[in-house]
Amino acid sequence: MRQSDAEGRHTVILRPVSSPPSPAGPPPEITHLVRERMEARTRHDWPRADALKASIEAAGWRVVDHGNRTSVGPAAPLAVEVDGELRYGSATAVPSRLDAPAANAWTVVVVASEAPERLSRLLAALRAHAPAGTQVVAVVNDPSDSQVTALQPEAPDRAPIGGVVPDVLRTSTRLGYAAAMNIGLRRATGEFVLVTDATAWPTGDALAPLAAALRDPAVAAAGGFGLVQAEPGRLRPNALLRWSAAAAAHVLPATASSSASSTAAAPVRATSESTANVAALEAAWLAFRRDDYRALGPLDERFVTTAWLDVWWTLRLRAGAGPEGAEYEPSEDDEATDGPDGPARPEAVEPGIDLPTARRAVRVELPLEREDVTWPPDRSRLNRRNMYRVLGRYGWRDDLG
């Protein structure tokens, strides 16, 4: 609906999306705003374009720019109730616990979908080794029938962990990995949060040493599986190596612990409490402060797959609220001609700008077992785009490698 003020200027009154869009696309008032925004972008009137984008998104629509083209779609699937169970279509629909004081030491968040045996293994290990009061949140993302059965209220997987019954949240449709993880993170009550993809599981206390590391304010993230860049200089995502591989090749960075080479023979196991600086951490066992997620989150939901999200989030935690590089979505020409680290990027921030001191990410040797998972991620198109996002945001930094 459009109204005119005393000076004849038009205002579009927007109503939130309350039902799925028709196949014809967004309603006329949204289409009008999209057209107006495209004209503002052509004129390089960025404040006006940003204001129009905010209006479109406030009405429940998502705006994605592809160079000179713009696409608009519903912002998120709806939440629905099925047999008395509320299933969520977005993190924003989930009642948040983040603004309440921490009620316990740890929250563990995991996304479950089609591998119930993997989740069962993780939950059993946490049941044996997690400290009292540990909150576990499982986000069941468009699950298989066997995963649904495994998480029924009376099933063994729902038995208490640390004296607390695991929370189970279900999505209304298949969501991207970051979107599903954000659903679980909004329910976190622990002072510290561990995210895991369930490919690793503890054989002892694999949480207390992480809490000890995170009590150092200079540490932004701690985990069991580190990634390092052998050569100093600007961050190059595809130049990152697993700690074990770097140790075996004798290319650990100078800041690393001299005892690290002892882990090379057993890359997926750790038994002591020593720590070392790394560039980033893998999602198999990655911990941070809940307060940092509240300040620096949520996770970027354009990460539909798991690939590179752990690197992006570690770097986001390390860089804090300082300036970031530009949003970057590669064109098909970029993808056809890029090198191993993506296309060449211009400076994203003015040279000489004062940056806050980057915090550290530390690898902690922990009692963990892990499946054989390859690194780096395969170069499927979605995974490569995820890498470009890391490159666009942090590839200009020479203090994060």
ABEGO torsion letter per residue (X at the ends): XBBBBAAGBBBBBBBBBABBBBAAEBBAAAAAAAAAAAAAAAAGBAAAAAAAAAAAAAAGBBBBBBEABBBBBBABBBBBBBGGBBBBABAAABBBAAABBBABABBBBBBBAABAAAAAAAAAAAAAABBBGBBBBBBBBGBBAAAAAAABAABAAABBBGGBBBBBBBBABBBBAAAAAAAAAAABABABBBBBAGABBBABBAAAAAAAAAABAABABBBABBBBBABBEBBBAAABBBAAAAAAAGABBAABBAAAAAAAABAABBABABBBBBABBBAABBBBBAAAAAAAOBBBAABABABGAAAAAAAAAAAEABBBBBBBBBBAAAAAABBAAEBBBBBABBBGBBBBBBBBBBBBBBBBBBBBBBOBBBABAAAAAAAAAAAAAAAABAAAX
